[in-house]
Amino acid sequence: MPHRLKRYLGMELAPVAVRILRGDPAPPGGATGSPTYCDLVLRAARGERFVLDPASVRRLSCPNPELALGFREPRFADVQPRIEGGTTAVVIGGEEADVWLFILTPAQVTRLATLLGGMQVSFRGEMAVCGEATAQVYRTEKANLSFLCQGCRELSGYRDDQVVVGLTPAEVAAVGKKIEEGRKR
């Protein structure tokens, strides 16, 4: 279903499935090195697959995903958007998703928002892909758009004309149904 949306929007990169595992053991394949979560998402959009577990998330060059994705609770202040603690692993890439991430241009976002019947966006420019596009969508079960943060663009290679939209699997299915219905007319 997300690939139908990719074709309809004319996306350059593939949609990225993100699964949040809570209580289940982490599957093999923990991410190596010290990339950013944003970088792993961009690489997954090009066909790679990654697993973040408690050890590999601590090696990321940006500390925000550890809090935003629920691997650790904040100690001194409430950090939002975030998933409440208890995450055992995050799988980035594949076909099963709790959240679908779409790397889009503003024109593609306009077409997507029309299919969704509009979007209300919550954006601060911090914790962009991990918080605004992943954790917030997982927590609220509503689409959200991130214009990304400066670190995301500088460290991960997102272009100035790219943004990230997070959708739930139900939203992806509903949009796919609208696309199919539109083709039947």
C-alpha positions as CSV (number, residue, x, y, z in Angstrom):
1,M,0.0,0.0,0.0
2,P,2.7,2.6,0.8
3,H,4.3,1.8,-2.6
4,R,1.1,2.8,-4.4
5,L,1.4,6.2,-2.6
6,K,5.0,6.4,-3.7
7,R,4.0,6.0,-7.3
8,Y,1.1,8.4,-7.0
9,L,3.2,11.1,-5.5
10,G,6.2,10.5,-7.8
11,M,8.5,10.0,-4.9
12,E,12.2,9.6,-5.5
13,L,12.8,7.5,-2.4
14,A,10.9,4.6,-0.9
15,P,8.6,4.9,2.1
16,V,10.3,3.7,5.3
17,A,8.6,1.3,7.7
18,V,9.4,1.9,11.4
19,R,8.5,-0.7,14.0
20,I,8.6,0.1,17.7
21,L,9.2,-3.1,19.7
22,R,8.1,-3.0,23.4
23,G,8.8,-6.0,25.5
24,D,9.9,-8.2,22.6
25,P,13.6,-9.0,22.3
26,A,15.5,-7.0,19.6
27,P,16.0,-8.9,16.4
28,P,19.5,-9.4,15.2
29,G,21.2,-6.7,13.1
30,G,21.9,-3.8,15.4
31,A,23.1,-0.7,13.7
32,T,26.8,-0.2,13.7
33,G,29.0,2.9,13.9
34,S,27.6,6.2,15.1
35,P,25.2,7.5,12.4
36,T,22.1,9.6,13.2
37,Y,18.6,8.2,13.3
38,C,17.8,10.6,10.5
39,D,20.6,9.1,8.4
40,L,19.4,5.6,9.1
41,V,15.9,6.6,7.8
42,L,17.4,8.2,4.7
43,R,19.5,5.1,4.0
44,A,16.5,2.8,4.6
45,A,14.6,4.8,2.0
46,R,17.3,3.6,-0.4
47,G,16.8,0.0,0.6
48,E,18.8,-0.7,3.7
49,R,17.4,-2.1,7.0
50,F,18.5,-1.3,10.5
51,V,17.8,-2.4,14.1
52,L,18.3,0.0,17.0
53,D,18.6,-1.7,20.3
54,P,19.6,-0.2,23.7
55,A,23.3,-0.5,22.9
56,S,23.2,0.8,19.3
57,V,20.9,3.7,20.1
58,R,23.5,5.0,22.6
59,R,26.2,5.0,19.9
60,L,24.2,7.3,17.6
61,S,25.9,10.7,17.0
62,C,22.6,12.4,18.1
63,P,21.3,11.7,21.6
64,N,17.6,12.6,20.8
65,P,16.4,9.3,19.5
66,E,17.2,7.6,22.8
67,L,14.6,9.8,24.5
68,A,12.2,10.3,21.6
69,L,11.8,6.6,20.8
70,G,11.4,5.5,24.4
71,F,14.7,3.7,25.1
72,R,15.2,6.0,28.1
73,E,13.1,8.3,30.2
74,P,14.2,11.9,30.7
75,R,15.6,12.7,34.1
76,F,15.3,16.4,34.6
77,A,12.7,17.8,32.2
78,D,9.7,16.6,30.2
79,V,10.9,16.0,26.6
80,Q,8.3,16.0,23.9
81,P,7.4,14.6,21.5
82,R,8.5,11.1,22.7
83,I,7.3,7.6,23.3
84,E,7.0,6.6,26.9
85,G,9.9,4.4,28.0
86,G,9.9,0.6,27.5
87,T,11.1,0.4,23.9
88,T,13.3,-2.7,23.4
89,A,14.1,-2.1,19.7
90,V,13.3,0.0,16.7
91,V,13.3,-1.6,13.2
92,I,13.9,0.8,10.4
93,G,13.1,-0.6,7.0
94,G,11.2,-3.6,5.9
95,E,7.4,-4.1,5.3
96,E,5.9,-4.0,8.8
97,A,5.3,-0.6,10.3
98,D,3.9,1.2,13.3
99,V,4.8,4.4,11.5
100,W,5.5,5.0,7.8
101,L,8.0,7.7,7.0
102,F,7.8,9.5,3.6
103,I,10.7,11.8,2.4
104,L,8.8,14.3,0.3
105,T,9.1,17.7,-1.5
106,P,6.6,20.5,-0.5
107,A,4.6,19.9,-3.7
108,Q,4.2,16.2,-2.8
109,V,3.1,17.1,0.8
110,T,0.4,19.3,-0.8
111,R,-0.9,16.3,-2.8
112,L,-0.8,14.1,0.2
113,A,-2.5,16.6,2.5
114,T,-5.4,16.8,-0.1
115,L,-5.7,13.0,0.1
116,L,-5.7,13.1,3.9
117,G,-8.4,15.7,3.9
118,G,-5.9,18.2,5.5
119,M,-3.2,18.0,8.1
120,Q,-2.6,19.7,11.4
121,V,1.1,19.9,12.0
122,S,3.1,20.2,15.2
123,F,6.7,21.3,14.4
124,R,9.5,22.8,16.5
125,G,12.6,22.1,14.5
126,E,14.0,19.9,17.2
127,M,14.0,16.1,17.4
128,A,12.7,16.2,13.8
129,V,12.6,12.7,12.3
130,C,12.8,10.8,15.6
131,G,10.3,13.0,17.5
132,E,8.1,14.9,15.1
133,A,7.7,12.3,12.4
134,T,8.1,9.0,14.3
135,A,7.3,9.4,18.1
136,Q,4.5,11.9,17.7
137,V,2.7,9.9,15.0
138,Y,3.2,6.7,17.0
139,R,1.8,8.3,20.1
140,T,-1.1,10.3,18.6
141,E,-2.0,8.0,15.7
142,K,-2.2,11.1,13.5
143,A,0.0,12.2,10.5
144,N,2.6,14.8,11.2
145,L,5.1,16.7,9.1
146,S,8.7,17.7,10.1
147,F,10.6,20.4,8.3
148,L,13.6,18.7,9.9
149,C,16.3,20.3,12.1
150,Q,19.6,21.8,11.1
151,G,21.6,18.8,12.4
152,C,19.4,16.5,10.3
153,R,20.2,18.4,7.2
154,E,23.9,18.9,7.9
155,L,24.8,15.5,9.3
156,S,22.5,13.2,7.3
157,G,22.4,14.8,3.8
158,Y,18.7,15.7,3.5
159,R,18.3,18.3,0.8
160,D,16.7,21.7,1.4
161,D,13.6,20.7,-0.6
162,Q,13.0,17.6,1.4
163,V,10.7,17.2,4.5
164,V,9.5,14.0,6.3
165,V,5.9,13.1,6.8
166,G,5.0,10.3,9.3
167,L,1.7,8.4,8.7
168,T,0.1,5.5,10.6
169,P,-0.6,2.3,8.7
170,A,-4.3,3.1,8.8
171,E,-3.7,6.5,7.2
172,V,-1.6,4.8,4.5
173,A,-4.4,2.3,3.8
174,A,-7.0,5.0,3.7
175,V,-5.0,7.1,1.3
176,G,-4.3,4.1,-0.9
177,K,-8.0,3.4,-1.1
178,K,-8.7,6.9,-2.2
179,I,-6.0,6.6,-4.9
180,E,-7.6,3.4,-6.1
181,E,-11.1,4.8,-6.1
182,G,-9.9,7.8,-8.1
183,R,-8.4,5.6,-10.7
184,K,-11.7,3.7,-11.1
185,R,-13.6,6.9,-12.0
